[in-house]
C-alpha cells in the first residue's frame, strides 16, 4: 500500500494540468525523449524538465537510459495502488462496465487506421539485496513459488528459457531466448506467449533492471514490441500480480495468501 507521503506526492503531481497532459502524451506514445515531449507540447525544455522531475518523484514517470538518450515511460503502479485503496471490490465490476461502454463508443468515433501498441513499464521497490532479486528472477524453484510457473534456463546470452507449468504436465506456456544477462543488474529476454503456433509472430522483449540503493532495490520491468492491444491488456494485469508475489516472498519469506492474478479474473 502507498505510504501517506507517497500519496501526497502522487496527488500533487496529478493536480497540475500540464503534468496530466505529459502523462497523456506518454500514454499515447510511451518511451519519449525530453526533446520529443517538448515538441509535442510546444513547451520550453526547462519547464518540461521541472514537471517531469515532479512526476518522477511521485513514481508516475520512469526514466530509462538508452545510450545517451533518456527515455520517459508512464509508470502505472502508483495510480493502480490508489485504485486498489479507494475502489471497493463491489464497485469494480460496475465501473468496468461503464468504462467498456465508453471505450466502445470512442472506438466507433475513431478512424480505422492502425495504431502502435505502447511499451509497458512497471516499477516496484523491494526490501532485498540485488543478489536476492536476481535469484528470484532466475532460480527455477523460486520462480515456481511466486509465479506458478518455473522459469528454466542457464541464463546465458543466446540460451533458451522456458516458462513451464508446475502441475507435472511440463507444458511450456512462454518461451524465448536470453539476449543479455548481467548478474544482479540487468536481464533481457525475448517473450513468446504462443510458442510453437503458426503463423509465428515476432517475439516481444522483456527487460528486468535491478538498481540497489542501501537496503532496497528498485526493479523496473519493461515489456516492448507487443503484438497487439490484447497482449498489452493481459500483461498490464499480469506483471503487477507477479511482482507483488515476488516482493512478498523476498520481504516476508512467503508469497501472498491467494494467487494475486486470480483476483483480477474473479472480478473481471
C-alpha positions as CSV (number, residue, x, y, z in Angstrom):
1,X,0.0,0.0,0.0
2,X,1.2,3.5,-0.7
3,X,2.7,5.4,2.2
4,X,1.0,8.7,3.2
5,X,3.9,10.8,1.9
6,X,3.9,9.0,-1.4
7,X,0.1,9.5,-1.8
8,X,0.7,13.2,-1.2
9,X,3.4,13.3,-4.0
10,X,1.1,11.5,-6.4
11,X,-1.9,13.8,-5.9
12,X,0.4,16.9,-6.0
13,X,1.8,15.7,-9.3
14,X,-1.7,15.0,-10.8
15,X,-3.1,18.3,-9.6
16,X,-1.3,20.2,-12.4
17,X,-3.0,20.1,-15.8
18,X,0.4,20.4,-17.6
19,X,1.7,17.3,-15.8
20,X,-1.6,15.4,-16.6
21,X,-1.0,16.3,-20.2
22,X,2.5,15.0,-20.1
23,X,1.1,11.7,-18.8
24,X,-1.5,11.7,-21.5
25,X,1.3,12.1,-24.1
26,X,3.2,9.2,-22.6
27,X,0.1,7.1,-22.6
28,X,-0.3,7.7,-26.3
29,X,3.3,7.1,-27.1
30,X,5.5,5.7,-24.3
31,X,9.3,6.0,-24.2
32,X,9.8,9.6,-25.4
33,X,12.9,11.7,-25.0
34,X,12.7,15.2,-23.4
35,X,13.0,16.7,-26.9
36,X,10.1,14.7,-28.3
37,X,7.9,15.7,-25.3
38,X,8.8,19.3,-25.7
39,X,8.0,19.2,-29.4
40,X,4.6,17.6,-28.8
41,X,3.6,20.1,-26.1
42,X,5.3,23.2,-27.5
43,X,6.9,23.6,-24.2
44,X,10.3,25.0,-23.2
45,X,12.9,22.4,-22.2
46,X,13.4,23.9,-18.7
47,X,9.6,23.9,-17.9
48,X,9.2,20.3,-19.1
49,X,12.1,19.2,-17.0
50,X,10.6,20.7,-13.9
51,X,7.3,19.0,-14.5
52,X,9.0,15.7,-15.3
53,X,11.1,15.9,-12.1
54,X,7.9,16.1,-10.0
55,X,6.3,13.2,-11.9
56,X,9.5,11.1,-11.3
57,X,9.4,11.9,-7.6
58,X,5.9,10.6,-7.5
59,X,7.0,7.5,-9.5
60,X,4.4,8.3,-12.1
61,X,7.2,8.6,-14.7
62,X,10.2,6.3,-15.0
63,X,13.4,7.2,-16.9
64,X,15.4,4.5,-18.7
65,X,18.7,5.3,-20.3
66,X,19.4,4.1,-23.8
67,X,23.0,5.1,-24.7
68,X,23.0,8.9,-24.4
69,X,19.2,9.2,-24.5
70,X,16.9,9.3,-21.5
71,X,13.5,7.8,-22.4
72,X,10.5,8.6,-20.3
73,X,7.8,6.0,-19.5
74,X,4.5,6.2,-17.8
75,X,4.5,4.1,-14.6
76,X,1.0,2.9,-13.7
77,X,1.9,1.4,-10.3
78,X,1.0,4.4,-8.1
79,X,-2.3,5.0,-9.8
80,X,-3.0,1.3,-9.7
81,X,-2.4,1.2,-5.9
82,X,-4.6,4.3,-5.4
83,X,-7.4,2.5,-7.3
84,X,-6.9,-0.6,-5.1
85,X,-7.2,1.5,-2.0
86,X,-10.3,3.5,-2.8
87,X,-12.3,1.4,-5.2
88,X,-14.1,-1.4,-3.5
89,X,-14.4,-4.9,-5.0
90,X,-18.2,-4.4,-5.3
91,X,-17.8,-1.2,-7.3
92,X,-15.2,-2.5,-9.7
93,X,-17.5,-4.6,-12.0
94,X,-19.9,-1.7,-12.3
95,X,-17.1,0.8,-13.1
96,X,-15.6,-1.7,-15.6
97,X,-18.9,-2.0,-17.4
98,X,-19.2,1.8,-17.7
99,X,-15.7,2.1,-18.9
100,X,-16.3,-0.6,-21.5
101,X,-19.3,1.2,-22.9
102,X,-17.3,4.5,-23.0
103,X,-14.3,2.8,-24.7
104,X,-16.5,1.2,-27.3
105,X,-18.2,4.5,-28.2
106,X,-14.8,6.1,-28.6
107,X,-13.6,3.3,-30.8
108,X,-16.5,3.9,-33.2
109,X,-15.7,7.6,-33.3
110,X,-12.0,6.9,-34.2
111,X,-10.6,6.2,-37.6
112,X,-9.7,2.6,-38.7
113,X,-6.0,3.5,-39.1
114,X,-3.8,1.0,-37.3
115,X,-2.1,2.3,-34.1
116,X,1.1,1.1,-32.5
117,X,0.9,-0.7,-29.2
118,X,2.8,1.2,-26.5
119,X,5.6,-0.2,-24.4
120,X,4.6,-1.4,-20.9
121,X,6.8,-0.3,-17.9
122,X,6.3,-1.3,-14.2
123,X,8.4,-0.2,-11.3
124,X,8.4,-1.7,-7.8
125,X,10.6,-1.2,-4.7
126,X,11.7,-4.3,-2.7
127,X,13.4,-4.6,0.6
128,X,16.1,-7.0,-0.5
129,X,19.6,-7.1,-2.0
130,X,20.3,-7.1,-5.7
131,X,21.6,-10.7,-5.4
132,X,18.3,-11.8,-3.8
133,X,16.2,-10.1,-6.6
134,X,18.5,-11.7,-9.3
135,X,18.0,-15.1,-7.7
136,X,14.2,-14.6,-7.6
137,X,14.2,-13.9,-11.3
138,X,16.5,-16.7,-12.4
139,X,16.2,-19.5,-9.8
140,X,13.8,-22.3,-11.1
141,X,12.4,-23.2,-7.6
142,X,11.9,-19.5,-6.6
143,X,10.0,-18.6,-9.8
144,X,7.8,-21.7,-9.3
145,X,6.8,-20.4,-5.9
146,X,5.8,-16.8,-6.7
147,X,4.9,-17.2,-10.4
148,X,3.1,-20.5,-10.6
149,X,5.4,-21.5,-13.4
150,X,9.1,-22.4,-13.3
151,X,11.4,-20.4,-15.4
152,X,14.1,-22.8,-16.7
153,X,17.4,-21.7,-18.3
154,X,21.1,-21.4,-17.7
155,X,20.6,-17.6,-18.3
156,X,23.5,-17.2,-20.6
157,X,23.2,-14.8,-23.6
158,X,21.9,-16.9,-26.6
159,X,20.4,-19.6,-24.4
160,X,16.7,-20.5,-24.5
161,X,14.4,-20.1,-21.5
162,X,11.1,-21.7,-20.8
163,X,8.1,-20.8,-18.6
164,X,6.9,-24.3,-17.5
165,X,3.8,-25.3,-15.7
166,X,4.4,-26.9,-12.2
167,X,1.4,-29.2,-12.3
168,X,3.5,-32.1,-13.6
169,X,2.4,-31.6,-17.2
170,X,5.7,-30.0,-18.3
171,X,3.7,-27.7,-20.6
172,X,5.6,-24.6,-21.7
173,X,3.3,-21.5,-21.9
174,X,6.0,-19.0,-22.7
175,X,9.4,-19.4,-24.2
176,X,12.2,-17.2,-25.6
177,X,15.9,-16.5,-25.7
178,X,18.3,-14.7,-23.4
179,X,19.6,-11.5,-25.0
180,X,21.5,-10.0,-22.1
181,X,22.4,-11.3,-18.7
182,X,24.4,-9.1,-16.3
183,X,24.2,-10.8,-12.9
184,X,22.4,-8.7,-10.3
185,X,22.0,-5.8,-12.7
186,X,20.1,-6.5,-16.0
187,X,18.3,-9.4,-17.7
188,X,16.8,-9.1,-21.2
189,X,14.8,-11.9,-22.8
190,X,12.5,-12.4,-25.7
191,X,9.0,-13.4,-24.7
192,X,6.8,-15.6,-26.9
193,X,3.5,-16.3,-25.3
194,X,2.4,-18.7,-28.0
195,X,5.4,-20.9,-28.7
196,X,5.1,-23.5,-31.5
197,X,2.0,-21.9,-33.0
198,X,1.6,-21.0,-36.7
199,X,1.9,-18.5,-38.1
200,X,4.7,-17.4,-35.8
201,X,5.0,-13.7,-34.9
202,X,7.9,-11.6,-33.7
203,X,8.5,-12.1,-30.0
204,X,8.1,-9.2,-27.6
205,X,11.1,-8.3,-25.3
206,X,11.2,-8.1,-21.5
207,X,13.9,-6.2,-19.6
208,X,14.5,-6.5,-15.9
209,X,16.6,-3.7,-14.5
210,X,17.9,-4.1,-10.9
211,X,19.1,-0.9,-9.1
212,X,20.1,-1.3,-5.5
213,X,20.0,1.6,-3.0
214,X,21.1,0.9,0.6
215,X,18.7,-1.8,1.9
216,X,16.2,-1.7,-1.0
217,X,16.1,-2.5,-4.7
218,X,14.3,-0.7,-7.5
219,X,13.1,-3.3,-10.0
220,X,12.0,-1.9,-13.4
221,X,10.2,-4.3,-15.8
222,X,9.9,-3.1,-19.4
223,X,7.9,-5.1,-21.9
224,X,8.4,-3.9,-25.5
225,X,7.4,-4.9,-29.1
226,X,3.9,-6.0,-28.0
227,X,2.0,-7.5,-30.9
228,X,-1.5,-6.2,-30.1
229,X,-3.7,-4.4,-27.5
230,X,-5.0,-7.7,-26.2
231,X,-1.5,-8.7,-25.0
232,X,-0.9,-5.3,-23.5
233,X,-4.2,-5.6,-21.5
234,X,-3.1,-9.1,-20.3
235,X,0.4,-8.1,-19.1
236,X,-1.0,-4.9,-17.6
237,X,-2.8,-7.1,-15.1
238,X,-0.2,-9.9,-15.1
239,X,3.0,-8.1,-14.3
240,X,1.7,-6.2,-11.2
241,X,0.4,-9.5,-9.8
242,X,3.6,-11.5,-10.4
243,X,5.8,-8.7,-9.0
244,X,3.6,-8.3,-5.9
245,X,4.1,-12.0,-5.2
246,X,7.8,-11.7,-5.8
247,X,8.0,-8.7,-3.4
248,X,6.1,-10.6,-0.7
249,X,8.3,-13.6,-1.0
250,X,11.5,-11.7,-0.6
251,X,10.3,-9.4,2.2
252,X,8.3,-11.9,4.3
253,X,9.5,-15.3,3.1
254,X,6.0,-16.2,1.9
255,X,4.0,-15.5,-1.2
256,X,0.6,-13.8,-0.9
257,X,-2.1,-16.0,0.7
258,X,-4.0,-16.2,-2.6
259,X,-2.6,-16.0,-6.2
260,X,-2.9,-12.3,-7.0
261,X,-3.7,-12.9,-10.7
262,X,-6.8,-14.9,-9.8
263,X,-8.2,-11.8,-8.1
264,X,-8.4,-10.0,-11.4
265,X,-10.1,-12.9,-13.1
266,X,-12.6,-13.2,-10.2
267,X,-13.7,-9.6,-10.6
268,X,-13.3,-9.2,-14.4
